[in-house]
């Protein structure tokens, strides 16, 4: 249930097509996280500090596509979440 609610919220923020593409490209998202851990951290912390949907949507519009994919996969894709935990990059 929580996973579905989170996915629905991310679809409202990023768009359903964007979320679907991110999840199809989870291996790419993992590569981005591995190669750009500081940028990933800034992305997560920047998104995390926002409380309102309009702020989150505006933030999503400014993200590099690859970091948006990384953020989405770190929240919704099990293998990416595990990799993030293994790397000690749990910021959420």
C-alpha angles and dihedrals in degrees: 000000000000091000091054092048091050092048091049091051092049090048089054091049101040102018128258094261091052092050091047091050092047091053092047088053098047093131089056090048089053090052090051091051092048095047097039107034095151093049089047090051092051090048094051095044091046092051093043094057093059117095105181130066093232090054091048092049092049090049091049090055091058097048123105106250093241093053091047089054090048092050094049094046092047087059103037110022115079097208092048091048090051092049091050090051092047090053091049092241097130105141101151 
